Amino acid sequence: MLVEVLDEIESRLVKLGIEVVRGPQTAPGKKLDYPKERHAELFGRAEVMMFSSRSICSREIMLAAPRLRGIVNPTIGLETVDLAAANELGIIVGHGATPENFLGMAEATVMLILMLMYQPRETEAALRDRRRRPRPTPKDAWARMLRGRTVGLVGLGRIARGVVERLSGFGVNLVACDPFVGADQAPQGVKMTDLDTLLRSSDIVAVLVSITPESRGMLGERELALMKPSAYLVNTSRGEAIDEAALYRALKEKRIAGAALDSFAVEPLPDDSPLRQLDNVILTPHRVGHTQDAFASFPPAAVENITRILRGEPPLYCKNPGVIPAWKRRLANLGT
């Protein structure tokens, strides 16, 4: 699907009279690291560069583009872009943080939470396999209400705030941890706390972080051991945030009740991944919230981001607005 999105972006840019240079096509499960000998060819004349979650934008690439005004990613994730280098060099970064994108992911996150609590796959299987209808007794009921439970949000960005809005009528207790959000900046009804307290107190832990050096592997053996045996884990952000080997052990040994995972350290999830052997995990191929609406929103957003940058204006969806003063100085030095 991403190729079609990139094709549509290229078509729209060409119609506007903007020259587009396409690099090598990427492949699922691999990150494209452009060889240094091709940097000048691919990036030497670039004024705006676009990278996907499968292609790496390093500091060396930025330095190889002396005319560079900005960087754009068509989707929301920017883990393949060296943001620290972009900030240091005064380069503005735009991405596909459209409402259709992050609110679709918020809806999907709530859906997975409810699936873990109500186990509709078990209910459906009972009918499909023509099993006898379970007796309506506490012993035979596998569903649990969400009402009254504590939902912990690891990260409080756009998607997490969308989750908060959608859970507002469920009667849940909401806690969150995010080093970049103060207690006075949290949405109404959300209590800010530290990660360890969140893990100990939550019935559902939703991981909603972008990948940084601090968030990579942030949930490991020690952190998972803090969770309740009855708790569920949901990850609709990035697989690198969780130590998958530690999570597999916690699920297999029933130290936590279950998990719903939409992202993995290696994608597509390898056929021999031990996670596939578990019966207490929902696995989706990093597209649970990839709606038709989101994909339709990416091309116009990317084109708007790019054309704004070319005009010397910040992108519509800007990842690093704090760099704008340094970016303006950069543009002045480029003679814009």
TIKOL-282124 format. One record per residue: residue in three letters; y, z negated, x of N, C-alpha, C, O in turn. Coordinates in steps of 0.1 Angstrom, whole numbers, plus 2048, in hexadecimal, padded with zeros to 3 digits. Example, Ala and Ser with C-alpha at 12.3 -4.5 7.8 and 13.67 -1.06 7.14 Angstrom:
BEGIN
Ala7C77B28847D37B287B7DF7B28847DF7AB88E Ser7EA7B98807F57B98898007B188180B7B0886 
//
This chain:
BEGIN
Met7F480080880080080080D800809817806805 Leu80C7F98148187F881D81C806822828809823 Val81380F82581681C82981E82381F82882A822 Glu81A82281282182980783082380683982A804 Val83181680883E810808847815813852819811 Leu84181681F84981C82B84C82A82885782F82C Asp84383282284684081F85284181685A84A817 Glu85283880C85D83980286A83580887483B805 Ile86A82B81187682781887B833821887836821 Glu87283982887684583087C85082888785582B Ser87685381C87B85D81488985A80F89286380F Arg88B84E80B89984A8068A384B8118AE84F80F Leu89F84781D8A98478288AC85582C8B885882F Val8A285E82D8A586C8308AE8728268B787A82A Lys8AD86F8198B587580F8C48708118CD87780D Leu8C68658188D386081B8D88658288E386282C Gly8D186E82F8D587483B8D386B8478D986E852 Ile8CA8628468C78588518BA85D8588B0860852 Glu8BB85F8658AF86386D8A585886E8A984C870 Val89885B86C88E85186C88485587787F861877 Val88084C88087684F88A86A84588786C839887 Arg85E84B88485384288184A84088D848849895 Gly84683488F83D83089A82F83289682C83788B Pro82582E89F81782F89C81382788F81981D88C Gln80A82C88880582587C7FD8198807F5819889 Thr7FF80E8787F880287B7EB8028747E880A86B Ala7E27F88777D57F78717D37E886D7D87DF873 Pro7CC7E68617CA7D985C7C27D18677B97D586E Gly7C67C48677BF7BB8707C47BB87F7BF7B3887 Lys7CE7C48827D27C58907E27C58907E87CA886 Lys7E87BE89A7F67BF89C7F97C98A67F47C98B1 Leu8027D38A28067DD8AB8107D88B581B7D58B2 Asp80C7D88C28157D58CD8197E18D48117E78DC Tyr8257E68D28297F38D88297F38E782F7EA8ED Pro8227FD8ED8227FD8FC8307FF9028388068FC Lys8327F890D8407F8913845806916850809916 Glu83B80F91A83F81C91F84482491384A82F915 Arg8428209078478278FB8548218F58598268EB His8588168FA86480F8F58708188F48778198EA Ala87381F8FF87F8278FF87E8338F58888368EE Glu8728398F48708448EB8728408DC8788478D5 Leu86C8348D986C8308CB8798288C787D82A8BC Phe87F8218D088A8188CD89781B8D48A18158D0 Gly8978248DD8A38268E58AF82A8DD8BA8268E1 Arg8AD8328D28B98368CA8BA82E8BD8C38318B5 Ala8B28248BB8B181E8AE8BE8158AB8C280E8B4 Glu8C381689F8CE80E89B8C98038928CE7F7891 Val8BE80688A8B77FC8828A87FE8858A480A885 Met8A17F48878927F588988B7ED87D88F7E3879 Met8807F38798787ED86E86A7EA8738647F3879 Phe8667DE8718587DA8758517D48698577CD861 Ser8447D686883C7CF85E8357C38648377C0870 Ser82D7BD85B8267B186081A7B58698137AC86F Arg8187C286B80E7C78758137CC88280C7D088A Ser8217CC8838277D18908307C78968387C188F Ile82F7C68A38367BB8AA8447C08AF8457CB8B6 Cys84E7B88AC85B7BB8B185F7B08BB8627A58B8 Ser85E7B38C88607A98D386E7AA8D88767B38D4 Arg8727A18E087F7A08E78807AD8EF88B7B38F0 Glu8767B18F68767BD8FE87A7C98F68817D28FB Ile8747CA8EA8787D68E28867D68DE88D7E08DE Met88B7CA8DA89A7C98D78A27CD8E28AC7D48E0 Leu89F7C98EE8A77CC8FA8A67DB8FD8AE7E1904 Ala89B7E28F98997F08FB8A17F88F18A18058F2 Ala8A87F28E88B07F98DE8BF7F58E08C47ED8D8 Pro8C67FC8E98D47F88EC8DD7FA8E08E87F48E0 Arg8DA8038D68E28058CB8DE7FD8BE8E47FF8B4 Leu8D57F48C08D07ED8B58DA7E48AE8E17DC8B4 Arg8DA7E68A08E37DE8988DB7D38908E17C988D Gly8CF7D688D8C77CD8858B97D18848B47DC887 Ile8B17C787E8A27C987C89F7C686E8A57BD868 Val8967CD8688927CC85A8837CC85987C7D485F Asn87E7C38518707C384D86F7C683E8777C0836 Pro8677D08398677D382B8627C88228657C7816 Thr8597BF8288547B482085B7A78258647A782C Ile85679B82085D78F822859788830861781836 Gly84D78B83584878484184F78A84D85079684F Leu85278185785978586385277F86F85977E87A Glu84577C86E83F77587983D77E88583A77A890 Thr83D78B88383C79588E84979889584979F89F Val85479389086179589686578989E86577D899 Asp86A78A8AA86E77F8B287C77B8AE8867808B3 Leu87D7728A488976E89E8927678A889E7688A7 Ala88C75F8B18947588BB89C7628C38A77608C7 Ala89576D8C789B7778CF8A677E8C88B17818CD Ala8A37818BB8AD7888B38BA77F8B28C57848B3 Asn8B87728B08C47698AF8CB7698BC8D87698BC Glu8C47688C78CA7678D48D27748D78DD7738DD Leu8CD77F8D38D478C8D68DE7908CB8E479A8CC Gly8E07888C18E978B8B68E57968AD8ED79E8A9 Ile8D87978AA8D37A28A28D079D8948C8793892 Ile8D57A388A8D379F87C8C57A38788C07AE87C Val8BE79B86F8B179F86B8B079E85B8B4794855 Gly8AC7A98558AA7A984789C7AB8438947B084B His8987A783788A7A88338897A98248937AA81D Gly87D7AB81F87A7AE8118797A180886F7A0801 Ala88279880988278C80288778E7F48907877EF Thr8817987ED88679B7DF8817907D587678A7D8 Pro88778E7CA8827857C08747897BB86C7807B9 Glu8727967BA86479A7B685A7967C084E7947BC Asn85D7957CC8547917D78517827D784677E7D5 Phe85C77A7D885976C7DA8567657CD84E75B7CC Leu85B76A7C18577647B58497687B08427617AA Gly8457757B48377787B282E76F7BA82376B7B5 Met83176C7C68297637CE8297557C881F74E7C9 Ala8347517C28357447BC82C7437B08247397AE Glu82C74E7A882374E79C81474E7A180C74779B Ala8117567AB8037567B07FF7497B57F37457B4 Thr8087427BC8057347C180172B7B67F77237B7 Val80972B7AC8067227A07F972679A7F171E796 Met7F67337997EA7387937DE73279B7D472E795 Leu7DF7337A97D472E7B17D271F7AF7C771A7AF Ile7DD7187AE7DD7097AC7D570779F7CC6FE79F Leu7D870E7947D170C7877C37107887BA70A782 Met7C071B7907B271F7917AA71479879E712794 Leu7AF70E7A27A87037A97A66F779F79B6F179F Met7B06F47977AF6E878E7A56EB78379E6E277E Tyr7A66F877D79E6FB77179170377478970476B Gln78F70878078370F78377F719779773719775 Pro78772377678372D76C77873677177173C769 Arg77673777E76B73F78375D73977F75474077B Glu75D72C77F75072577B74E72776C743729767 Thr75972676475872875675373675274B73874A Glu75974075975674D75674775075B740757754 Ala74374B76673674D76B72B74776172074C75F Ala72F73C75B72573575172273F746717740741 Leu72D74674172B75073672475C73B71A761735 Arg72876274772276E74C71476C74F70B77574D Asp71076075470275E7586FA75974D6EE75574E Arg7007587416F97547356F37467366E9742731 Arg6FB73D73D6F772F73E6F972873170272C729 Arg6F271D72F6F571572370370F72570770B72F Arg70A70F71A71870A71A7176FB71E7106F3718 Pro71F6F772871F6E972C7236E072172C6E3719 Arg71D6D47217216CA71772F6C57197336C4725 Pro7366C370F7446BE7107456AF7147496A770C Thr7406AB71F74069E72474769D7327486A7738 Pro74C69173575369074274A69574E74F69B758 Lys73D69374D7346967587346A675A7326AB765 Asp7356AD74F7336BB74F7406C374F7406CF74F Ala74B6BC74F7586C375075D6C475E75E6BA765 Trp75F6D17637636D27717726D47727786D377D Ala7796D77677886D976878F6CC76878A6C2763 Arg79B6CC76E7A46C176F7B26C576B7B66D076F Met7B96BD7647C76C07607D06BF76C7CE6B8775 Leu7DA6C876C7E46C77767EF6BC7737F56B777C Arg7F16BA7667FA6B07627F76A27697EC69D769 Gly80269C76E80168F7757FD6907837FD68578A Arg7F969B7887F569D79680169E79F80C6A179B Thr7FF69C7AC80969E7B68076AB7BE7FC6AD7C3 Val8116B47BD8106C07C48196BF7D18256BD7CF Gly8136C27DC81B6C17E981E6CF7EE8156D77EF Leu82B6D27F182F6DF7F68326DE80483C6D7808 Val82B6E480D82D6E581B8366F181D8316FC81E Gly8436EF81F84D6F981F8546FA81284E6F9807 Leu8626FB8128696FB80687370780687F705804 Gly86E71380987671F8098767257FB87471E7F1 Arg8787337FA87A7397EE86D7387E586E7357D9 Ile86273B7EB85573B7E385372D7DE84F72B7D2 Ala8547237E68527157E285B7117D785770A7CE Arg8687157D88717127CD86D7197C08707137B5 Gly8687257C186372B7B58577247AF8557237A3 Val84F71E7B88437167B38497097AC8447067A1 Val8537037B28596F87AB85E6FB79D85B6F4794 Glu86570679C86A70A78F85F70C78585F708779 Arg85471278984971678084070977D839709773 Leu8406FF7858396F37828416E977B83D6DE778 Ser84E6EC7788576E27738526DD7658566D1761 Gly84B6E575E8476E07518386DB7508336D8746 Phe8326D975C8246D575C8226C675D8176C175D Gly82D6BE75F82C6B07608266AB76D81E6A276D Val8286B37788236AF78582D6A778D8396A878A Asn8286A079783169A7A18326A47AD8286A97B2 Leu83E6A77B18406B17BC8466AA7C88506A47C8 Val83F6AC7D38446A87E08446B47EA83C6BD7E8 Ala84C6B37F484E6BE7FD8516B980B8576AF80C Cys84E6C18158526BF8238576CC8288516D6827 Asp8636CB82F8696D78358746D283E87D6CC83A Pro8726D484B87C6CE85588A6D48538936CF859 Phe88B6DF84C8986E684B89F6E383D8A96E883A Val8986DA83589E6D78288A06C88278966C0828 Gly8AC6C48258AF6B58238AC6B18158AB6B980C Ala8AC6A48138A969E8068B36A37FC8B06A57F0 Asp8C06A58008CB6A97F78CA6B87F48D26BC7EB Gln8C26BF7FB8C06CE7F88B46D17F08B26DD7ED Ala8AC6C77ED89F6CA7E68A26CD7D78AC6C77D2 Pro89A6D57D189C6D77C289A6CA7BA8936C17BF Gln8A06C97AF89E6BD7A788F6BB7A48886C47A0 Gly88B6AE7A587E6AA7A28746AB7AE8696A87AD Val8796B07BA8716B17C68756A67D08816A47D3 Lys86B69E7D486D6937DD86A6987EB85E69D7ED Met8736987F587069C80286969080A86D685808 Thr86069481285868A81A85369182785669C829 Asp84C68982F84668F83B83869583883269282D Leu83369D8418276A483F81B69B83C81369D833 Asp81A69084580E68784380E68183680467F82F Thr81A67C83181B67582481767F81981067C80F Leu81C68C81A81969681080A69880F804699804 Leu80369A81B7F569C81B7ED6918157E369380E Arg7F16858187EA6798127EB6778037E26737FD Ser7F767B7FE7FA6787F07F76847E67F76817DA Ser7F56907EB7F569C7E27E769E7DD7DD69D7E4 Asp7E66A37D17DA6A77CB7D86B67CE7CD6BB7CE Ile7E36BD7CF7E36CC7D37ED6CD7DE7F96C97DD Val7E96D37E97F36D67F47F46E57F57EB6ED7F7 Ala8016EA7F38046F87F380B6FB8008166F6803 Val80670480980C70881581471481380F71F80F Leu82171381582B71D81283571E81D84171D81B Val83072182A83972183583872F83C82F73783A Ser84373284384373E84B83E73985983E72D85C Ile83974386183373F86E83D73E87984474887C Thr83E73387F84773088A83E729894833725891 Pro8437278A083B71F8AA8387118A582D70B8A8 Glu84070B89C83E6FE8978346FE88B82C6F488A Ser83370988382A70987881D70F87B81370D873 Arg81B71688680E71B88980471088C806708895 Gly7F97108847EF7068867F36F88827EE6EE887 Met7FD6F78798026EA8757F86E186D7FA6D586D Leu7EF6E88677E46E08607D76E28677D16EC866 Gly7D46D886F7C86D88777BE6CC8727C06C7867 Glu7B56C987B7AB6BF8787B16B28747AD6AC869 Arg7BB6AD87B7C26A08787C96A186A7C7697862 Glu7D06AB8687D86AC85C7CF6AE84F7D16A7845 Leu7C46B68507BB6B88457B46AB8427B06A8836 Ala7B16A384C7AB69684A7B368C8427AE68283C Leu7C068E8417C96868397C868882A7CC680822 Met7C36948267C36988187B86908117AE68C816 Lys7BA68F8047B06887FB7A46907FA7A469D7FA Pro79868A7F978C6927F678C69A7EA7856A47E8 Ser7956967E079669D7D37A16A87D37A36AF7C9 Ala7A86AA7DF7B36B27DF7B06C17E27A56C47E8 Tyr7B86CA7DE7B76D87E07C26DD7EA7CD6D77EA Leu7BF6E77F17C96EE7FA7CB6FC7F67C17037F3 Val7D77007F57DB70E7F17E37147FD7ED70E801 Asn7E07208027E872680C7EB7348087E273D808 Thr7F87378047FC74480080774980A80F751806 Ser80774281581274781F80B74E82B80975A82A Arg80774883580274E8417F67468467F673A847 Gly7EB74D8497DF74784E7E073F85B7D973585D Glu7EA7438637EC73D8707F172E86E7F1727878 Ala7F572A8637FA71D8617EF7128607F1707862 Ile7E271785F7D770E85D7CC7118687CA71D86B Asp7C770786D7BB7088767AF70B86E7AA702867 Glu7AB71886D7A071C86479371586778B71285E Ala79071387478370C8777836FE8717796FA86C Ala78E6F78737906EA86D78F6EA85E7896E1858 Leu7956F48587956F48497876F78457826F183B Tyr78070084B7727038487696F68487626F483E Arg76B6EE8527636E28537676D884875E6D2842 Ala7746D78457786CE83A7726D282D76F6CA825 Leu7726E082A76D6E581E75D6E381D7586DF813 Lys7576E78287486E78287436D88267396D681F Glu74A6CF82D7466C182C74B6BA8207496AE81F Lys7526C18177586BC80B7626B080E7636A7806 Arg7696B18197736A781C7806AA8147886A1812 Ile7816B680F78B6BA8057836C27FA7796C77FD Ala7896C27EE7816C77E37806D67E37766DC7DF Gly78A6DD7E878A6EC7E87976F27ED7A06EA7F1 Ala7976FF7ED7A37067F27A47147EC79A7197E7 Ala7B07197EC7B37277E87BB72D7F37C67287F6 Leu7B67377F97BC73D8057BF74C8037B67537FF Asp7CC7508057CF75E8037D37648117D7770812 Ser7D375C81B7D77618297CE75B8337CA74F832 Phe7CC76283E7C275D8487C87618567D1769858 Ala7C275A8607C675C86E7C476A8727CC770879 Val7B877086E7B577E8707B47858637AC78185A Glu7BB7908617BA7988547B77A68577BC7AC860 Pro7AE7AC84F7A67A684479D79B84979979B855 Leu79A79284079178784478378D84977D794841 Pro77F78985577378F85A76778D85176678284B Asp75E79685175279584874978984C743783844 Asp74A78585974277985D74976C85D745762863 Ser75576C85775D75F85675575584E750758843 Pro75374985474C73F84C75273B83F74B735837 Leu75F73D83E76573A83175F74182575F73C81A Arg75974D82875375581D74674E81874175180D Gln74174581F73473E81C73673281272D72D80D Leu74272E8107457228097467257FA74B7307F6 Asp74271B7F274371C7E374F7157DE7517157D1 Asn75770E7E67627077E177070C7E67797057E8 Val77071A7E877C7207ED77E72D7E67757357E4 Ile78A7307E278E73D7DC7957457E779E7407EE Leu7907517E97957597F479A7667EE79476D7E6 Thr7A77697F17AD7767ED7B377D7F97B7776802 Pro7B378A7F97B67918067C57948087CA79F80A His7CD7898097DB78980C7E27938037EA79B807 Arg7DF7927F67E679B7EC7E77947DE7E979B7D4 Val7E47877DE7E37817D07F07827C97F07827BD Gly7FC7827D08097837C980F7917CB81B7927C8 His80879B7D080D7A87D380E7B07C68057B87C3 Thr8187AE7BE8197B47B181F7C37B28257C67BC Gln81D7CA7A88237D87A78327D67A88397DE7AE Asp8377CB7A28467C97A284B7C77B08567CC7B3 Ala8437BF7B88487BC7C68487C97CE8527CC7D5 Phe83E7D17CD83D7DD7D58487E77D184E7EE7D9 Ala84B7E77C48567F07BF8647EB7C586D7F37C6 Ser8657DE7C88727D97CC8747DB7DB8807DA7E0 Phe86A7DD7E386B7DE7F18737EA7F687D7E87FE Pro8717F67F28788027F78888017F588F8027FE Pro88C7FE7E889A7FD7E68A17F17EE8AC7F37F3 Ala8997E67F089F7DB7F78A07DF8068AA7DB80D Ala8967E580B8967E981A8A17F381C8A87F2826 Val8A37FD8138AD8078158BB8008148C480381C Glu8BD7F780B8C97F080A8CC7E78168D77E781B Asn8C27E081B8C37D98288C87E28338D17DE83B Ile8C17ED8358C47F68408D27FC83F8D97FC849 Thr8D58018338E28078328EE7FD8338F8801838 Arg8EC7F182F8F67E78318F87E48409037E3845 Ile8ED7E38478EE7E18558F57EC85C8FD7EA865 Leu8F27F88598F880485F90780485C90F80A863 Arg90B7FE85091A7FE84D9217F285392D7F0852 Gly9197EA85A91F7DE86091F7D28579277C9859 Glu9177D284C9177C78429097C08448FF7C6847 Pro9097B38418FC7AC8428F27B18388F77B682D Pro8E57B183A8DC7B68318DC7AE8248DF7A3824 Leu8D77B58198D67AE80C8CD7A280D8D1797808 Tyr8C27A38148B97988168B87958248B179B82C Cys8C078B8298C27888378BA77B83B8BB771835 Lys8B277D8458AA77184A8B27688538B075C852 Asn8BC76D85A8C37648648D27658628D976A86B Pro8D77618578E67628548EE75A85E8FA75E860 Gly8E87508658F074986F8F475187B8FD74D882 Val8EE75D87D8F17658888FC76F88590077688E Ile90176F87990B77987691877987F91C784883 Pro91E76E88392976F88C92577689A92D77E89E Ala91A77289F9157798AC9127878A99147908B2 Trp90C78A89D90979889A9167A18999167AC89E Lys92179B89392D7A28939337A58A19387B08A3 Arg93179C8AA93579E8B892D7A98BE9327B28C5 Arg9207A98BB9177B48C091C7C18BB91C7CB8C3 Leu91F7C28AE9237CF8A99307D48AF9327E08B2 Ala9397CA8B29467CE8B89437D48C694A7DD8CA Asn9397CE8CD9367D38DB92F7E08DA9307E88E4 Leu9297E38CF9227F08CD92D7FB8C99298078C9 Gly9397F68C69438008C29438048B494880E8B0 Thr93D7FB8AB93D7FE89D94A7FA89694B7FB88A 
//
